[in-house]
Structures are given as structure tokens and as C-alpha cells.
Amino acid sequence: MEKEKDLIEKLQRAVLEYNEEEVVKLSNEVIETDMDPKKAIMEGLAKGMRDVGELFENETYSIPEVLLCADALDAGMKILKPYLKIEKEKITKKIVIGTVEGDIHSIGKDMVKLMFEVGGFEVIDLGVNVNPDEFLNEINNSGADIVALSTMMSTTLSSMEKTIEKIREKYPDTRIMVGGAIVSKQTAERYKADGWAGNAMEALKDALRLANRLG
């Protein structure tokens, strides 16, 4: 247990320090020691990235540093993800995720996507700068149960609101989650979203809550 705790703490710190080489070394060690890769992802890599987000919000880290941290996390995920034991037959809910029209930021969205996949959801990633009709088309094509909208900019909040309105009008039973650096709980309530989260791990918890309500 002590070895496991040490590995998790080192993974968290390596992401925070954007030490990609160390993340790769530690991730391989996780596999070699038969440690649960999901635990390494959730409590090591993801927690490290959550700390990175906090440093970015208080302006300690700049965007280039955040991107380096994301690269370190991605390097670890490439090693650990193939070992995740996700039983495909148990995946019953689909989530469409994308950054709304006018916004090309992907870091937060990609982290949330990762958490959704770890949580056992089938995730359809539409990428960035996604217009409302693209979301509507994908809901129609996939029969998605949940749509997750992201934005990092105040100038694209109106795009998020417009997308929510269109989804509500055409697919009233589809649950809508929102998030991003500029999106608050109050924003989510104002736009009548079904869920909101301040970080990727909370987003997974909220998605699971919504999935349970859907039955």
C-alpha cells in the first residue's frame, strides 16, 4: 500500500511539474507492479491536472505551462488506458462532448472526456468550435443521453446559451452539462443546464448522477 501511495503522489507531482519523462517512467511502473490503472489515473494523473487548473486560475501557470502539463498527462494515459478494465457490455449511456462555437480551447474538454471514458461512458467528441447544428445532428445520429458543452471564454457564453436552447427545443429529454473556466454554477442555473462541474472529476460524478436519473 505504501508503494502504491508513493506512486500516486509521484504521478500527481510529475504532471504538476510537466515532467513527461517521469510520468512515462511512473506509468510503466504502475503496470509492472499490477497496480489498478484506474486508480493511478484518477488519483494521480487527474488530480495533478486538477492542481494545474487551479494554478492557471490564480495566474501562477500560463497557457504554455498548462499545455506542457497536458502533454505529460497524455503520455501517461497512452500507457495506462489500454489496461483499463471497462466492460463494454455495461456501457449503456452515450455522451456527446464539444467546445461551443467560437471557442477553440480543448484542454478542459479533453480532461473531462478522459474522465467520462474512465467512468465507463461511450464518448463522442465533436472537438472545438462546434456550432449548435453539429450538436443536434450528433444527438440525432447517436441517440446520446447527455451532451456536455464547454467554453473557456466569456465571449462565447452566448453561443453556449444558444446551443442549449436549440437542444431543449428539439431534444427535451437529452440532459445537458456545462463547464469551463468561465462557467459558474450560477451560469448553469441561468441557462437551465442539468449539470455543472468545476473540474473533470466533479464532471464525472455529475454525469453518473444524470445517468442514474435516466435509468
Buried (B, 14 or more C-beta within 10 A) or exposed (E): EEEBEEBBBBBBBBBBBBBBEBBBBBBEBBBEEEBBBBBBBBBBBBBBBBBBBEBBEEEEBEEEBBEBBBEBBBBBBEBBBEBBEBEEEEBEBBBBBBBBBBBEBBBBBBBBBBBBBBBBBBBBBBEBBBBBEBBBEBBEEEEBBBBBBBBBBEEBBEBBBBBBEBBBEEBEEBBBBBBBBBBEEEBBEEBEBBBBBBBBBBBBEBBBEBBEEEE
